[in-house]
């Protein structure tokens, strides 16, 4: 360890003792925020729902069990 590093370490240690390890607290908060944002912005389940809707559209099933009949004539 250099002389400069030895001189700075006691000051840093004193600041940590007085105010807490702010860089470590900030890093933990940033990681927690990143995980929460990733969970909120997870659209992977949306892909499955869209796939099911596409499959229903391909079969002509609109999810309505009633017979729609001819929309132009209403019969």
C-alpha positions as CSV (number, residue, x, y, z in Angstrom):
1,X,0.0,0.0,0.0
2,X,1.4,3.4,-0.9
3,X,1.9,6.2,1.6
4,X,-1.0,8.2,-0.1
5,X,-3.4,5.2,0.2
6,X,-2.4,4.8,3.9
7,X,-3.1,8.4,4.6
8,X,-6.6,8.4,3.0
9,X,-7.8,5.1,4.5
10,X,-8.1,6.4,8.1
11,X,-10.2,9.4,6.9
12,X,-12.4,7.1,4.8
13,X,-12.8,4.6,7.7
14,X,-13.8,7.5,10.0
15,X,-16.4,8.7,7.5
16,X,-17.8,5.2,7.3
17,X,-18.0,5.0,11.1
18,X,-19.7,8.4,11.3
19,X,-22.1,8.3,8.3
20,X,-22.2,4.7,7.1
21,X,-20.8,3.2,4.0
22,X,-22.7,5.3,1.5
23,X,-21.2,3.8,-1.7
24,X,-22.2,0.3,-0.5
25,X,-25.7,1.5,0.5
26,X,-26.0,3.2,-3.0
27,X,-24.9,0.0,-4.7
28,X,-27.4,-2.1,-2.8
29,X,-30.2,0.4,-3.5
30,X,-29.3,0.5,-7.2
31,X,-29.3,-3.3,-7.5
32,X,-32.7,-3.6,-5.7
33,X,-34.1,-0.9,-8.0
34,X,-32.8,-2.7,-11.1
35,X,-34.4,-6.0,-10.0
36,X,-37.8,-4.3,-9.2
37,X,-37.7,-2.5,-12.6
38,X,-36.9,-5.7,-14.4
39,X,-39.8,-7.5,-12.7
40,X,-42.2,-4.6,-13.5
41,X,-41.1,-4.4,-17.1
42,X,-41.1,-8.2,-17.7
43,X,-43.3,-8.6,-20.8
44,X,-42.5,-12.3,-21.3
45,X,-46.0,-13.4,-20.1
46,X,-47.5,-10.9,-22.6
47,X,-45.9,-12.9,-25.4
48,X,-47.8,-16.1,-24.4
49,X,-51.1,-14.1,-24.2
50,X,-50.5,-12.6,-27.7
51,X,-49.7,-16.1,-29.0
52,X,-53.0,-17.4,-27.7
53,X,-54.8,-14.5,-29.3
54,X,-53.1,-15.1,-32.6
55,X,-54.1,-18.7,-32.5
56,X,-57.7,-17.8,-31.8
57,X,-57.7,-15.3,-34.7
58,X,-56.2,-18.0,-37.0
59,X,-59.1,-20.3,-36.2
60,X,-61.7,-17.5,-36.5
61,X,-62.6,-17.9,-32.8
62,X,-63.3,-14.5,-31.3
63,X,-63.9,-16.0,-27.8
64,X,-67.7,-15.4,-28.2
65,X,-69.6,-18.7,-27.9
66,X,-72.7,-17.2,-29.7
67,X,-73.1,-17.7,-33.4
68,X,-72.4,-14.3,-35.0
69,X,-74.2,-15.2,-38.2
70,X,-73.8,-13.0,-41.3
71,X,-72.9,-9.5,-40.0
72,X,-74.0,-7.9,-43.3
73,X,-77.6,-9.1,-43.1
74,X,-77.9,-9.7,-39.4
75,X,-79.0,-13.3,-39.9
